[in-house]
């Protein structure tokens, strides 16, 4: 998993695509939230946000 993130960061640095970094960061956060929600008792509260 960390190798994928490292390779993505190296790609962004090499091709100077720094504007993609916030998009990738938000996608990683949404993915982490999805994993957290599956095993949490906070599910009803998070669904209420959307």
Secondary structure, DSSP 8 states (H G I E B T S, - for coil): -HHHHHHHHHHHHHTT-GGGHHHHHHHHHHHHHHHHHHT-TTHHHHHHH-
